[in-house]
Amino acid sequence: MIEIGEQTAGIAVPEHGGVRFFSSSRDFDALDGTVFRSVEQAARAARERARRGAHRPRHEAARRLQAV
């Protein structure tokens, strides 16, 4: 399990060549299904995602999905 602060970001499941990340929060869905070489690499990516996401409004993702 990978936690960022008190939030569970997801789990890292071992597979051939590394670990596959499965998100448990919408904040980390961009990483869902990604294969990392190690659990630490997956945790670093989740921390970076949390750091970048903290500065954007939550509705930004929904705005990108609107039809134009």
mmCIF file as Biopython writes it, N, C-alpha, C and O atoms, coordinates in Angstrom:
data_model
#
loop_
_atom_site.group_PDB
_atom_site.id
_atom_site.type_symbol
_atom_site.label_atom_id
_atom_site.label_alt_id
_atom_site.label_comp_id
_atom_site.label_asym_id
_atom_site.label_entity_id
_atom_site.label_seq_id
_atom_site.pdbx_PDB_ins_code
_atom_site.Cartn_x
_atom_site.Cartn_y
_atom_site.Cartn_z
_atom_site.occupancy
_atom_site.B_iso_or_equiv
_atom_site.auth_seq_id
_atom_site.auth_asym_id
_atom_site.pdbx_PDB_model_num
ATOM 1   N N  . MET A ? 1  ? 0.851   -1.157 0.000   1.0 0.0 1  A 1 
ATOM 2   C CA . MET A ? 1  ? 0.000   0.000  0.000   1.0 0.0 1  A 1 
ATOM 3   C C  . MET A ? 1  ? 0.909   1.235  0.000   1.0 0.0 1  A 1 
ATOM 4   O O  . MET A ? 1  ? 1.924   1.273  0.695   1.0 0.0 1  A 1 
ATOM 5   N N  . ILE A ? 2  ? 0.526   2.242  -0.790  1.0 0.0 2  A 1 
ATOM 6   C CA . ILE A ? 2  ? 1.289   3.485  -0.848  1.0 0.0 2  A 1 
ATOM 7   C C  . ILE A ? 2  ? 0.412   4.597  -0.286  1.0 0.0 2  A 1 
ATOM 8   O O  . ILE A ? 2  ? -0.683  4.861  -0.783  1.0 0.0 2  A 1 
ATOM 9   N N  . GLU A ? 3  ? 0.918   5.242  0.759   1.0 0.0 3  A 1 
ATOM 10  C CA . GLU A ? 3  ? 0.192   6.332  1.392   1.0 0.0 3  A 1 
ATOM 11  C C  . GLU A ? 3  ? 0.988   7.617  1.244   1.0 0.0 3  A 1 
ATOM 12  O O  . GLU A ? 3  ? 2.212   7.629  1.375   1.0 0.0 3  A 1 
ATOM 13  N N  . ILE A ? 4  ? 0.274   8.689  0.972   1.0 0.0 4  A 1 
ATOM 14  C CA . ILE A ? 4  ? 0.870   10.013 0.890   1.0 0.0 4  A 1 
ATOM 15  C C  . ILE A ? 4  ? 0.213   10.825 1.995   1.0 0.0 4  A 1 
ATOM 16  O O  . ILE A ? 4  ? -0.960  11.185 1.905   1.0 0.0 4  A 1 
ATOM 17  N N  . GLY A ? 5  ? 0.976   11.103 3.024   1.0 0.0 5  A 1 
ATOM 18  C CA . GLY A ? 5  ? 0.376   11.723 4.210   1.0 0.0 5  A 1 
ATOM 19  C C  . GLY A ? 5  ? -0.596  10.734 4.819   1.0 0.0 5  A 1 
ATOM 20  O O  . GLY A ? 5  ? -0.227  9.602  5.132   1.0 0.0 5  A 1 
ATOM 21  N N  . GLU A ? 6  ? -1.816  11.152 4.983   1.0 0.0 6  A 1 
ATOM 22  C CA . GLU A ? 6  ? -2.844  10.262 5.531   1.0 0.0 6  A 1 
ATOM 23  C C  . GLU A ? 6  ? -3.776  9.728  4.460   1.0 0.0 6  A 1 
ATOM 24  O O  . GLU A ? 6  ? -4.785  9.097  4.774   1.0 0.0 6  A 1 
ATOM 25  N N  . GLN A ? 7  ? -3.447  9.975  3.183   1.0 0.0 7  A 1 
ATOM 26  C CA . GLN A ? 7  ? -4.278  9.517  2.069   1.0 0.0 7  A 1 
ATOM 27  C C  . GLN A ? 7  ? -3.665  8.281  1.425   1.0 0.0 7  A 1 
ATOM 28  O O  . GLN A ? 7  ? -2.468  8.249  1.137   1.0 0.0 7  A 1 
ATOM 29  N N  . THR A ? 8  ? -4.488  7.271  1.205   1.0 0.0 8  A 1 
ATOM 30  C CA . THR A ? 8  ? -4.018  6.091  0.488   1.0 0.0 8  A 1 
ATOM 31  C C  . THR A ? 8  ? -4.062  6.391  -0.997  1.0 0.0 8  A 1 
ATOM 32  O O  . THR A ? 8  ? -5.127  6.641  -1.560  1.0 0.0 8  A 1 
ATOM 33  N N  . ALA A ? 9  ? -2.893  6.364  -1.629  1.0 0.0 9  A 1 
ATOM 34  C CA . ALA A ? 9  ? -2.797  6.656  -3.059  1.0 0.0 9  A 1 
ATOM 35  C C  . ALA A ? 9  ? -3.167  5.427  -3.878  1.0 0.0 9  A 1 
ATOM 36  O O  . ALA A ? 9  ? -3.830  5.537  -4.909  1.0 0.0 9  A 1 
ATOM 37  N N  . GLY A ? 10 ? -2.735  4.257  -3.418  1.0 0.0 10 A 1 
ATOM 38  C CA . GLY A ? 10 ? -3.007  3.034  -4.151  1.0 0.0 10 A 1 
ATOM 39  C C  . GLY A ? 10 ? -2.163  1.890  -3.628  1.0 0.0 10 A 1 
ATOM 40  O O  . GLY A ? 10 ? -1.591  1.951  -2.540  1.0 0.0 10 A 1 
ATOM 41  N N  . ILE A ? 11 ? -2.105  0.847  -4.435  1.0 0.0 11 A 1 
ATOM 42  C CA . ILE A ? 11 ? -1.296  -0.311 -4.078  1.0 0.0 11 A 1 
ATOM 43  C C  . ILE A ? 11 ? -0.331  -0.610 -5.222  1.0 0.0 11 A 1 
ATOM 44  O O  . ILE A ? 11 ? -0.602  -0.296 -6.381  1.0 0.0 11 A 1 
ATOM 45  N N  . ALA A ? 12 ? 0.782   -1.212 -4.877  1.0 0.0 12 A 1 
ATOM 46  C CA . ALA A ? 12 ? 1.769   -1.644 -5.850  1.0 0.0 12 A 1 
ATOM 47  C C  . ALA A ? 12 ? 1.810   -3.165 -5.809  1.0 0.0 12 A 1 
ATOM 48  O O  . ALA A ? 12 ? 2.179   -3.759 -4.796  1.0 0.0 12 A 1 
ATOM 49  N N  . VAL A ? 13 ? 1.430   -3.785 -6.915  1.0 0.0 13 A 1 
ATOM 50  C CA . VAL A ? 13 ? 1.341   -5.242 -6.994  1.0 0.0 13 A 1 
ATOM 51  C C  . VAL A ? 13 ? 2.528   -5.773 -7.797  1.0 0.0 13 A 1 
ATOM 52  O O  . VAL A ? 13 ? 2.742   -5.356 -8.936  1.0 0.0 13 A 1 
ATOM 53  N N  . PRO A ? 14 ? 3.301   -6.692 -7.210  1.0 0.0 14 A 1 
ATOM 54  C CA . PRO A ? 14 ? 4.457   -7.234 -7.924  1.0 0.0 14 A 1 
ATOM 55  C C  . PRO A ? 14 ? 4.047   -7.936 -9.226  1.0 0.0 14 A 1 
ATOM 56  O O  . PRO A ? 14 ? 3.045   -8.648 -9.282  1.0 0.0 14 A 1 
ATOM 57  N N  . GLU A ? 15 ? 4.844   -7.712 -10.254 1.0 0.0 15 A 1 
ATOM 58  C CA . GLU A ? 15 ? 4.685   -8.444 -11.507 1.0 0.0 15 A 1 
ATOM 59  C C  . GLU A ? 15 ? 6.044   -8.507 -12.177 1.0 0.0 15 A 1 
ATOM 60  O O  . GLU A ? 15 ? 6.987   -7.840 -11.750 1.0 0.0 15 A 1 
ATOM 61  N N  . HIS A ? 16 ? 6.142   -9.294 -13.209 1.0 0.0 16 A 1 
ATOM 62  C CA . HIS A ? 16 ? 7.422   -9.481 -13.890 1.0 0.0 16 A 1 
ATOM 63  C C  . HIS A ? 16 ? 7.993   -8.126 -14.299 1.0 0.0 16 A 1 
ATOM 64  O O  . HIS A ? 16 ? 7.349   -7.367 -15.023 1.0 0.0 16 A 1 
ATOM 65  N N  . GLY A ? 17 ? 9.192   -7.831 -13.837 1.0 0.0 17 A 1 
ATOM 66  C CA . GLY A ? 17 ? 9.853   -6.589 -14.206 1.0 0.0 17 A 1 
ATOM 67  C C  . GLY A ? 17 ? 9.571   -5.409 -13.307 1.0 0.0 17 A 1 
ATOM 68  O O  . GLY A ? 17 ? 10.065  -4.314 -13.574 1.0 0.0 17 A 1 
ATOM 69  N N  . GLY A ? 18 ? 8.796   -5.586 -12.249 1.0 0.0 18 A 1 
ATOM 70  C CA . GLY A ? 18 ? 8.536   -4.459 -11.346 1.0 0.0 18 A 1 
ATOM 71  C C  . GLY A ? 18 ? 7.246   -4.607 -10.573 1.0 0.0 18 A 1 
ATOM 72  O O  . GLY A ? 18 ? 6.868   -5.698 -10.146 1.0 0.0 18 A 1 
ATOM 73  N N  . VAL A ? 19 ? 6.573   -3.467 -10.403 1.0 0.0 19 A 1 
ATOM 74  C CA . VAL A ? 19 ? 5.288   -3.448 -9.692  1.0 0.0 19 A 1 
ATOM 75  C C  . VAL A ? 19 ? 4.304   -2.618 -10.501 1.0 0.0 19 A 1 
ATOM 76  O O  . VAL A ? 19 ? 4.676   -1.617 -11.113 1.0 0.0 19 A 1 
ATOM 77  N N  . ARG A ? 20 ? 3.049   -3.041 -10.500 1.0 0.0 20 A 1 
ATOM 78  C CA . ARG A ? 20 ? 1.988   -2.289 -11.179 1.0 0.0 20 A 1 
ATOM 79  C C  . ARG A ? 20 ? 1.208   -1.516 -10.131 1.0 0.0 20 A 1 
ATOM 80  O O  . ARG A ? 20 ? 0.805   -2.068 -9.107  1.0 0.0 20 A 1 
ATOM 81  N N  . PHE A ? 21 ? 0.998   -0.225 -10.399 1.0 0.0 21 A 1 
ATOM 82  C CA . PHE A ? 21 ? 0.280   0.653  -9.480  1.0 0.0 21 A 1 
ATOM 83  C C  . PHE A ? 21 ? -1.206  0.642  -9.810  1.0 0.0 21 A 1 
ATOM 84  O O  . PHE A ? 21 ? -1.602  0.800  -10.965 1.0 0.0 21 A 1 
ATOM 85  N N  . PHE A ? 22 ? -2.025  0.450  -8.770  1.0 0.0 22 A 1 
ATOM 86  C CA . PHE A ? 22 ? -3.479  0.545  -8.901  1.0 0.0 22 A 1 
ATOM 87  C C  . PHE A ? 22 ? -3.951  1.639  -7.949  1.0 0.0 22 A 1 
ATOM 88  O O  . PHE A ? 22 ? -3.778  1.528  -6.735  1.0 0.0 22 A 1 
ATOM 89  N N  . SER A ? 23 ? -4.545  2.694  -8.501  1.0 0.0 23 A 1 
ATOM 90  C CA . SER A ? 23 ? -4.940  3.831  -7.666  1.0 0.0 23 A 1 
ATOM 91  C C  . SER A ? 23 ? -6.158  3.484  -6.822  1.0 0.0 23 A 1 
ATOM 92  O O  . SER A ? 23 ? -7.002  2.676  -7.210  1.0 0.0 23 A 1 
ATOM 93  N N  . SER A ? 24 ? -6.225  4.118  -5.656  1.0 0.0 24 A 1 
ATOM 94  C CA . SER A ? 24 ? -7.395  3.948  -4.789  1.0 0.0 24 A 1 
ATOM 95  C C  . SER A ? 24 ? -8.045  5.302  -4.518  1.0 0.0 24 A 1 
ATOM 96  O O  . SER A ? 24 ? -8.927  5.423  -3.669  1.0 0.0 24 A 1 
ATOM 97  N N  . SER A ? 25 ? -7.593  6.317  -5.255  1.0 0.0 25 A 1 
ATOM 98  C CA . SER A ? 25 ? -8.141  7.658  -5.114  1.0 0.0 25 A 1 
ATOM 99  C C  . SER A ? 25 ? -8.097  8.326  -6.485  1.0 0.0 25 A 1 
ATOM 100 O O  . SER A ? 25 ? -7.139  8.146  -7.237  1.0 0.0 25 A 1 
ATOM 101 N N  . ARG A ? 26 ? -9.121  9.086  -6.804  1.0 0.0 26 A 1 
ATOM 102 C CA . ARG A ? 26 ? -9.177  9.763  -8.103  1.0 0.0 26 A 1 
ATOM 103 C C  . ARG A ? 26 ? -7.967  10.660 -8.325  1.0 0.0 26 A 1 
ATOM 104 O O  . ARG A ? 26 ? -7.560  10.878 -9.466  1.0 0.0 26 A 1 
ATOM 105 N N  . ASP A ? 27 ? -7.391  11.181 -7.254  1.0 0.0 27 A 1 
ATOM 106 C CA . ASP A ? 27 ? -6.222  12.050 -7.369  1.0 0.0 27 A 1 
ATOM 107 C C  . ASP A ? 27 ? -5.033  11.336 -8.015  1.0 0.0 27 A 1 
ATOM 108 O O  . ASP A ? 27 ? -4.129  11.988 -8.538  1.0 0.0 27 A 1 
ATOM 109 N N  . PHE A ? 28 ? -5.029  10.012 -7.983  1.0 0.0 28 A 1 
ATOM 110 C CA . PHE A ? 28 ? -3.896  9.241  -8.495  1.0 0.0 28 A 1 
ATOM 111 C C  . PHE A ? 28 ? -4.266  8.380  -9.703  1.0 0.0 28 A 1 
ATOM 112 O O  . PHE A ? 28 ? -3.485  7.519  -10.107 1.0 0.0 28 A 1 
ATOM 113 N N  . ASP A ? 29 ? -5.435  8.600  -10.278 1.0 0.0 29 A 1 
ATOM 114 C CA . ASP A ? 29 ? -5.877  7.804  -11.425 1.0 0.0 29 A 1 
ATOM 115 C C  . ASP A ? 29 ? -4.944  7.917  -12.633 1.0 0.0 29 A 1 
ATOM 116 O O  . ASP A ? 29 ? -4.877  6.993  -13.445 1.0 0.0 29 A 1 
ATOM 117 N N  . ALA A ? 30 ? -4.232  9.021  -12.761 1.0 0.0 30 A 1 
ATOM 118 C CA . ALA A ? 30 ? -3.308  9.173  -13.887 1.0 0.0 30 A 1 
ATOM 119 C C  . ALA A ? 30 ? -2.179  8.139  -13.836 1.0 0.0 30 A 1 
ATOM 120 O O  . ALA A ? 30 ? -1.569  7.834  -14.860 1.0 0.0 30 A 1 
ATOM 121 N N  . LEU A ? 31 ? -1.905  7.607  -12.659 1.0 0.0 31 A 1 
ATOM 122 C CA . LEU A ? 31 ? -0.845  6.605  -12.501 1.0 0.0 31 A 1 
ATOM 123 C C  . LEU A ? 31 ? -1.374  5.173  -12.579 1.0 0.0 31 A 1 
ATOM 124 O O  . LEU A ? 31 ? -0.589  4.226  -12.631 1.0 0.0 31 A 1 
ATOM 125 N N  . ASP A ? 32 ? -2.699  5.010  -12.585 1.0 0.0 32 A 1 
ATOM 126 C CA . ASP A ? 32 ? -3.322  3.693  -12.537 1.0 0.0 32 A 1 
ATOM 127 C C  . ASP A ? 32 ? -2.849  2.813  -13.692 1.0 0.0 32 A 1 
ATOM 128 O O  . ASP A ? 32 ? -2.908  3.216  -14.853 1.0 0.0 32 A 1 
ATOM 129 N N  . GLY A ? 33 ? -2.384  1.621  -13.367 1.0 0.0 33 A 1 
ATOM 130 C CA . GLY A ? 33 ? -1.937  0.656  -14.371 1.0 0.0 33 A 1 
ATOM 131 C C  . GLY A ? 33 ? -0.479  0.803  -14.787 1.0 0.0 33 A 1 
ATOM 132 O O  . GLY A ? 33 ? 0.032   -0.028 -15.537 1.0 0.0 33 A 1 
ATOM 133 N N  . THR A ? 34 ? 0.198   1.843  -14.314 1.0 0.0 34 A 1 
ATOM 134 C CA . THR A ? 34 ? 1.597   2.062  -14.675 1.0 0.0 34 A 1 
ATOM 135 C C  . THR A ? 34 ? 2.487   1.033  -13.986 1.0 0.0 34 A 1 
ATOM 136 O O  . THR A ? 34 ? 2.306   0.729  -12.807 1.0 0.0 34 A 1 
ATOM 137 N N  . VAL A ? 35 ? 3.447   0.504  -14.734 1.0 0.0 35 A 1 
ATOM 138 C CA . VAL A ? 35 ? 4.416   -0.436 -14.166 1.0 0.0 35 A 1 
ATOM 139 C C  . VAL A ? 35 ? 5.679   0.353  -13.825 1.0 0.0 35 A 1 
ATOM 140 O O  . VAL A ? 35 ? 6.241   1.049  -14.670 1.0 0.0 35 A 1 
ATOM 141 N N  . PHE A ? 36 ? 6.111   0.231  -12.568 1.0 0.0 36 A 1 
ATOM 142 C CA . PHE A ? 36 ? 7.323   0.883  -12.084 1.0 0.0 36 A 1 
ATOM 143 C C  . PHE A ? 36 ? 8.354   -0.184 -11.768 1.0 0.0 36 A 1 
ATOM 144 O O  . PHE A ? 36 ? 8.000   -1.337 -11.520 1.0 0.0 36 A 1 
ATOM 145 N N  . ARG A ? 37 ? 9.613   0.187  -11.775 1.0 0.0 37 A 1 
ATOM 146 C CA . ARG A ? 37 ? 10.677  -0.781 -11.470 1.0 0.0 37 A 1 
ATOM 147 C C  . ARG A ? 37 ? 10.672  -1.222 -10.022 1.0 0.0 37 A 1 
ATOM 148 O O  . ARG A ? 37 ? 11.091  -2.335 -9.703  1.0 0.0 37 A 1 
ATOM 149 N N  . SER A ? 38 ? 10.184  -0.324 -9.115  1.0 0.0 38 A 1 
ATOM 150 C CA . SER A ? 38 ? 10.194  -0.651 -7.693  1.0 0.0 38 A 1 
ATOM 151 C C  . SER A ? 38 ? 9.035   0.051  -6.995  1.0 0.0 38 A 1 
ATOM 152 O O  . SER A ? 38 ? 8.406   0.954  -7.546  1.0 0.0 38 A 1 
ATOM 153 N N  . VAL A ? 39 ? 8.772   -0.390 -5.769  1.0 0.0 39 A 1 
ATOM 154 C CA . VAL A ? 39 ? 7.747   0.252  -4.954  1.0 0.0 39 A 1 
ATOM 155 C C  . VAL A ? 39 ? 8.160   1.696  -4.667  1.0 0.0 39 A 1 
ATOM 156 O O  . VAL A ? 39 ? 7.320   2.596  -4.669  1.0 0.0 39 A 1 
ATOM 157 N N  . GLU A ? 40 ? 9.443   1.913  -4.421  1.0 0.0 40 A 1 
ATOM 158 C CA . GLU A ? 40 ? 9.914   3.279  -4.141  1.0 0.0 40 A 1 
ATOM 159 C C  . GLU A ? 40 ? 9.699   4.195  -5.336  1.0 0.0 40 A 1 
ATOM 160 O O  . GLU A ? 40 ? 9.337   5.359  -5.162  1.0 0.0 40 A 1 
ATOM 161 N N  . GLN A ? 41 ? 9.914   3.695  -6.533  1.0 0.0 41 A 1 
ATOM 162 C CA . GLN A ? 41 ? 9.675   4.513  -7.728  1.0 0.0 41 A 1 
ATOM 163 C C  . GLN A ? 41 ? 8.181   4.854  -7.842  1.0 0.0 41 A 1 
ATOM 164 O O  . GLN A ? 41 ? 7.831   5.981  -8.192  1.0 0.0 41 A 1 
ATOM 165 N N  . ALA A ? 42 ? 7.317   3.904  -7.553  1.0 0.0 42 A 1 
ATOM 166 C CA . ALA A ? 42 ? 5.875   4.160  -7.579  1.0 0.0 42 A 1 
ATOM 167 C C  . ALA A ? 42 ? 5.485   5.184  -6.515  1.0 0.0 42 A 1 
ATOM 168 O O  . ALA A ? 42 ? 4.664   6.065  -6.768  1.0 0.0 42 A 1 
ATOM 169 N N  . ALA A ? 43 ? 6.075   5.067  -5.328  1.0 0.0 43 A 1 
ATOM 170 C CA . ALA A ? 43 ? 5.787   6.010  -4.250  1.0 0.0 43 A 1 
ATOM 171 C C  . ALA A ? 43 ? 6.265   7.412  -4.611  1.0 0.0 43 A 1 
ATOM 172 O O  . ALA A ? 43 ? 5.589   8.397  -4.312  1.0 0.0 43 A 1 
ATOM 173 N N  . ARG A ? 44 ? 7.420   7.503  -5.249  1.0 0.0 44 A 1 
ATOM 174 C CA . ARG A ? 44 ? 7.921   8.821  -5.686  1.0 0.0 44 A 1 
ATOM 175 C C  . ARG A ? 44 ? 6.975   9.462  -6.684  1.0 0.0 44 A 1 
ATOM 176 O O  . ARG A ? 44 ? 6.688   10.656 -6.598  1.0 0.0 44 A 1 
ATOM 177 N N  . ALA A ? 45 ? 6.486   8.664  -7.637  1.0 0.0 45 A 1 
ATOM 178 C CA . ALA A ? 45 ? 5.547   9.180  -8.633  1.0 0.0 45 A 1 
ATOM 179 C C  . ALA A ? 45 ? 4.251   9.644  -7.965  1.0 0.0 45 A 1 
ATOM 180 O O  . ALA A ? 45 ? 3.687   10.670 -8.346  1.0 0.0 45 A 1 
ATOM 181 N N  . ALA A ? 46 ? 3.784   8.899  -6.980  1.0 0.0 46 A 1 
ATOM 182 C CA . ALA A ? 46 ? 2.566   9.287  -6.261  1.0 0.0 46 A 1 
ATOM 183 C C  . ALA A ? 46 ? 2.791   10.572 -5.463  1.0 0.0 46 A 1 
ATOM 184 O O  . ALA A ? 46 ? 1.921   11.442 -5.428  1.0 0.0 46 A 1 
ATOM 185 N N  . ARG A ? 47 ? 3.950   10.692 -4.825  1.0 0.0 47 A 1 
ATOM 186 C CA . ARG A ? 47 ? 4.249   11.935 -4.090  1.0 0.0 47 A 1 
ATOM 187 C C  . ARG A ? 47 ? 4.299   13.125 -5.036  1.0 0.0 47 A 1 
ATOM 188 O O  . ARG A ? 47 ? 3.779   14.194 -4.717  1.0 0.0 47 A 1 
ATOM 189 N N  . GLU A ? 48 ? 4.914   12.953 -6.184  1.0 0.0 48 A 1 
ATOM 190 C CA . GLU A ? 48 ? 5.000   14.033 -7.172  1.0 0.0 48 A 1 
ATOM 191 C C  . GLU A ? 48 ? 3.610   14.403 -7.682  1.0 0.0 48 A 1 
ATOM 192 O O  . GLU A ? 48 ? 3.291   15.581 -7.846  1.0 0.0 48 A 1 
ATOM 193 N N  . ARG A ? 49 ? 2.800   13.397 -7.928  1.0 0.0 49 A 1 
ATOM 194 C CA . ARG A ? 49 ? 1.418   13.646 -8.382  1.0 0.0 49 A 1 
ATOM 195 C C  . ARG A ? 49 ? 0.644   14.422 -7.326  1.0 0.0 49 A 1 
ATOM 196 O O  . ARG A ? 49 ? -0.098  15.347 -7.657  1.0 0.0 49 A 1 
ATOM 197 N N  . ALA A ? 50 ? 0.807   14.059 -6.070  1.0 0.0 50 A 1 
ATOM 198 C CA . ALA A ? 50 ? 0.119   14.756 -4.981  1.0 0.0 50 A 1 
ATOM 199 C C  . ALA A ? 50 ? 0.620   16.194 -4.882  1.0 0.0 50 A 1 
ATOM 200 O O  . ALA A ? 50 ? -0.166  17.113 -4.653  1.0 0.0 50 A 1 
ATOM 201 N N  . ARG A ? 51 ? 1.910   16.386 -5.052  1.0 0.0 51 A 1 
ATOM 202 C CA . ARG A ? 51 ? 2.503   17.729 -4.966  1.0 0.0 51 A 1 
ATOM 203 C C  . ARG A ? 51 ? 1.975   18.621 -6.088  1.0 0.0 51 A 1 
ATOM 204 O O  . ARG A ? 51 ? 1.613   19.772 -5.847  1.0 0.0 51 A 1 
ATOM 205 N N  . ARG A ? 52 ? 1.930   18.100 -7.300  1.0 0.0 52 A 1 
ATOM 206 C CA . ARG A ? 52 ? 1.428   18.884 -8.439  1.0 0.0 52 A 1 
ATOM 207 C C  . ARG A ? 52 ? -0.069  19.112 -8.337  1.0 0.0 52 A 1 
ATOM 208 O O  . ARG A ? 52 ? -0.563  20.190 -8.668  1.0 0.0 52 A 1 
ATOM 209 N N  . GLY A ? 53 ? -0.788  18.101 -7.880  1.0 0.0 53 A 1 
ATOM 210 C CA . GLY A ? 53 ? -2.246  18.201 -7.789  1.0 0.0 53 A 1 
ATOM 211 C C  . GLY A ? 53 ? -2.715  19.148 -6.710  1.0 0.0 53 A 1 
ATOM 212 O O  . GLY A ? 53 ? -3.837  19.652 -6.775  1.0 0.0 53 A 1 
ATOM 213 N N  . ALA A ? 54 ? -1.882  19.398 -5.722  1.0 0.0 54 A 1 
ATOM 214 C CA . ALA A ? 54 ? -2.280  20.258 -4.611  1.0 0.0 54 A 1 
ATOM 215 C C  . ALA A ? 54 ? -2.458  21.701 -5.050  1.0 0.0 54 A 1 
ATOM 216 O O  . ALA A ? 54 ? -3.123  22.473 -4.359  1.0 0.0 54 A 1 
ATOM 217 N N  . HIS A ? 55 ? -1.884  22.082 -6.173  1.0 0.0 55 A 1 
ATOM 218 C CA . HIS A ? 55 ? -1.945  23.472 -6.613  1.0 0.0 55 A 1 
ATOM 219 C C  . HIS A ? 55 ? -3.019  23.713 -7.653  1.0 0.0 55 A 1 
ATOM 220 O O  . HIS A ? 55 ? -3.211  24.853 -8.077  1.0 0.0 55 A 1 
ATOM 221 N N  . ARG A ? 56 ? -3.727  22.676 -8.079  1.0 0.0 56 A 1 
ATOM 222 C CA . ARG A ? 56 ? -4.763  22.822 -9.097  1.0 0.0 56 A 1 
ATOM 223 C C  . ARG A ? 56 ? -6.124  22.651 -8.471  1.0 0.0 56 A 1 
ATOM 224 O O  . ARG A ? 56 ? -6.285  21.866 -7.536  1.0 0.0 56 A 1 
ATOM 225 N N  . PRO A ? 57 ? -7.111  23.377 -8.976  1.0 0.0 57 A 1 
ATOM 226 C CA . PRO A ? 57 ? -8.475  23.165 -8.485  1.0 0.0 57 A 1 
ATOM 227 C C  . PRO A ? 57 ? -8.966  21.761 -8.851  1.0 0.0 57 A 1 
ATOM 228 O O  . PRO A ? 57 ? -8.604  21.230 -9.901  1.0 0.0 57 A 1 
ATOM 229 N N  . ARG A ? 58 ? -9.772  21.173 -8.003  1.0 0.0 58 A 1 
ATOM 230 C CA . ARG A ? 58 ? -10.283 19.821 -8.245  1.0 0.0 58 A 1 
ATOM 231 C C  . ARG A ? 58 ? -11.108 19.733 -9.522  1.0 0.0 58 A 1 
ATOM 232 O O  . ARG A ? 58 ? -11.149 18.672 -10.145 1.0 0.0 58 A 1 
ATOM 233 N N  . HIS A ? 59 ? -11.759 20.802 -9.927  1.0 0.0 59 A 1 
ATOM 234 C CA . HIS A ? 59 ? -12.625 20.765 -11.106 1.0 0.0 59 A 1 
ATOM 235 C C  . HIS A ? 59 ? -11.843 20.852 -12.413 1.0 0.0 59 A 1 
ATOM 236 O O  . HIS A ? 59 ? -12.447 20.784 -13.484 1.0 0.0 59 A 1 
ATOM 237 N N  . GLU A ? 60 ? -10.515 21.002 -12.362 1.0 0.0 60 A 1 
ATOM 238 C CA . GLU A ? 60 ? -9.736  21.129 -13.586 1.0 0.0 60 A 1 
ATOM 239 C C  . GLU A ? 60 ? -9.863  19.902 -14.486 1.0 0.0 60 A 1 
ATOM 240 O O  . GLU A ? 60 ? -9.985  20.048 -15.702 1.0 0.0 60 A 1 
ATOM 241 N N  . ALA A ? 61 ? -9.836  18.710 -13.922 1.0 0.0 61 A 1 
ATOM 242 C CA . ALA A ? 61 ? -9.949  17.490 -14.730 1.0 0.0 61 A 1 
ATOM 243 C C  . ALA A ? 61 ? -11.289 17.443 -15.436 1.0 0.0 61 A 1 
ATOM 244 O O  . ALA A ? 61 ? -11.354 17.070 -16.607 1.0 0.0 61 A 1 
ATOM 245 N N  . ALA A ? 62 ? -12.351 17.811 -14.754 1.0 0.0 62 A 1 
ATOM 246 C CA . ALA A ? 62 ? -13.680 17.813 -15.369 1.0 0.0 62 A 1 
ATOM 247 C C  . ALA A ? 62 ? -13.738 18.839 -16.498 1.0 0.0 62 A 1 
ATOM 248 O O  . ALA A ? 62 ? -14.373 18.596 -17.524 1.0 0.0 62 A 1 
ATOM 249 N N  . ARG A ? 63 ? -13.087 19.968 -16.317 1.0 0.0 63 A 1 
ATOM 250 C CA . ARG A ? 63 ? -13.085 21.006 -17.345 1.0 0.0 63 A 1 
ATOM 251 C C  . ARG A ? 63 ? -12.406 20.496 -18.606 1.0 0.0 63 A 1 
ATOM 252 O O  . ARG A ? 63 ? -12.834 20.837 -19.709 1.0 0.0 63 A 1 
ATOM 253 N N  . ARG A ? 64 ? -11.371 19.697 -18.474 1.0 0.0 64 A 1 
ATOM 254 C CA . ARG A ? 64 ? -10.676 19.159 -19.654 1.0 0.0 64 A 1 
ATOM 255 C C  . ARG A ? 64 ? -11.540 18.181 -20.429 1.0 0.0 64 A 1 
ATOM 256 O O  . ARG A ? 64 ? -11.320 17.979 -21.623 1.0 0.0 64 A 1 
ATOM 257 N N  . LEU A ? 65 ? -12.516 17.573 -19.775 1.0 0.0 65 A 1 
ATOM 258 C CA . LEU A ? 65 ? -13.343 16.567 -20.440 1.0 0.0 65 A 1 
ATOM 259 C C  . LEU A ? 65 ? -14.584 17.145 -21.124 1.0 0.0 65 A 1 
ATOM 260 O O  . LEU A ? 65 ? -15.321 16.415 -21.786 1.0 0.0 65 A 1 
ATOM 261 N N  . GLN A ? 66 ? -14.816 18.431 -20.971 1.0 0.0 66 A 1 
ATOM 262 C CA . GLN A ? 66 ? -15.991 19.039 -21.573 1.0 0.0 66 A 1 
ATOM 263 C C  . GLN A ? 66 ? -15.858 19.113 -23.077 1.0 0.0 66 A 1 
ATOM 264 O O  . GLN A ? 66 ? -14.775 19.378 -23.599 1.0 0.0 66 A 1 
ATOM 265 N N  . ALA A ? 67 ? -16.962 18.880 -23.779 1.0 0.0 67 A 1 
ATOM 266 C CA . ALA A ? 67 ? -16.978 18.966 -25.230 1.0 0.0 67 A 1 
ATOM 267 C C  . ALA A ? 67 ? -16.908 20.419 -25.657 1.0 0.0 67 A 1 
ATOM 268 O O  . ALA A ? 67 ? -17.441 21.304 -24.988 1.0 0.0 67 A 1 
ATOM 269 N N  . VAL A ? 68 ? -16.255 20.650 -26.765 1.0 0.0 68 A 1 
ATOM 270 C CA . VAL A ? 68 ? -16.176 22.024 -27.299 1.0 0.0 68 A 1 
ATOM 271 C C  . VAL A ? 68 ? -16.787 22.097 -28.669 1.0 0.0 68 A 1 
ATOM 272 O O  . VAL A ? 68 ? -16.813 23.166 -29.278 1.0 0.0 68 A 1 
#
